[in-house]
Amino acid sequence: MKIRQMDRSGAAVRPLARAGVVALGLGMTAALALSGCAQSDVGGSEAGDSNAAASQEPEESDLTSPSPSPTESAGEGAGQDGELPQAADMEVAAGNSGRGLPPGLEGNTDSPVGVAWAPVEGLLYVVTNGSSSCPLFAEPEATLGSGGRSAKVGAADGVLTVRFMPASDGICTMDFVPTTTVVEVPAEVDTGDPEPVVLGDKGDVELLPRPAEGEPGPVAWLDS
């Protein structure tokens, strides 16, 4: 029996070729599907990491919330903390305290306390001598009490009274240095006349007027 060449190369071969093409196409489709799944997994992981990082970032309110500031103003509060400026550098304002003596005041190592007019009207300098680690401060405002007489001061109808803050607790050094506090007085007191002053429970002095406007007055020291 005679077989044609065309039948051997066509009828038997072409079906096999078509099957190979179909198998190749199915394989490429499966590969593309797997590749897409892998990219989806990677993208999801990156998105999850990004969301997690964003959730860990501090909120704007945390970044902008103000931190507490310390800050005690100079003067009475600074004096109680023991961080005193020099009296020569402090502002002449009621309640301020400083170490040493302001310009124009003469010291006295034999007296525990003295008082003088400050160069600003309505203000006094009250100077206390004592331990530098336990300084004594005057209260920032003096009062005008009832009149009276004592062995040291003759008061016609009123006595200016300066009071002191409680002494500091703790161990105090044995040195003897001046501390100056600025004290405000009632407006009717600063008249340019001698003024009787009661210095707490320490005693009385007579305060002399300023020698000139804008200058401090002489210190009236309490006898020791």
Secondary structure, DSSP 8 states (H G I E B T S, - for coil): ----HHIIIIITHHHHHHHHHHHHHHHHHHHHHHHHHHHHHHHHHHHHHHHHHHHHS--HHHHH---------TTHHHHHTT---BTTTS---TT-EEES--TT----TT-SEEEEE-SSTTEEEEEEEE-SSS---B-SB-EEEE--B-SS-B-SSEEEEE-B-----S---S--EEEEEEEE--TTT-SSS-EEEEETTTEEEEE---SSTTS----EE---
